[in-house]
Amino acid sequence: MSKPSRSRNKNGRFRKKRSDTHQETLEQTYDGSIPDGRSDRHLKTILQKEDAPSLSQLLKKD
């Protein structure tokens, strides 16, 4: 899986992904590596269901 380029803050760290990002958008960005579910679920809901503190931790679970 190739990681897409992400924008950074002024201090050089990656910006956090918005919690209201839809699953469909995440699947397109991260080559479908998000656990199955409805395409209109938000990132916040996915993280809660999968018990992951962040998107990066969720992607590492696979």
N, C-alpha and C positions, 0 to 999 in steps of 0.2 A: 504494500500500500504506500503510495507516495503521499507525503504530507503537503498540503497546499501552503502557499506562502501566506502568513498572517501578518497583519499590521502590528506595529509596536507603539508603546507609549513613548513619551519624551524621555523617560529614564531608560529606555531600551528593552523593557520587559514586554512580553506579549499582552495584548488586551484580552480581558476575559470575554468569553462568548456570552451574549445576552441570554438570559434565562427564558425569554419568550420566543426563541428561535424554534421553528417547527422541525419535526423529525425528518420530513421530506428534504428540507434544505440540508440538514446534517448528513443524511444518506448520500446526497449528491456530492457534497463537499468531501466526505470521508469514505467514499467508495462503498457505501452500503454496510459499513461495519458497526452500525447501531443496532441493538437488539430489536427484534420484530415488534411491531405494534402499529397503531394507527398513524398515518402520515401527518395528522394534524396535532399530534401531541407536542407539548412544549418541552424544551430541554430540562426545565426545572422538574417536571413530572417524571421524565425518564430517569433523571439522577436519583430522585426519591425512590422510585420503584426498584432500581438496580442497586440501591444503597452505595452510590458512588459520590464522593465529595466534589468532583469536577469532571469536565468533559475529558480531560487528558487521562484521568484515572479510569474512566469508563472505557476509553479506547484501549488502555493497557490490559483490561480484564480479558480480552479475546485471545 
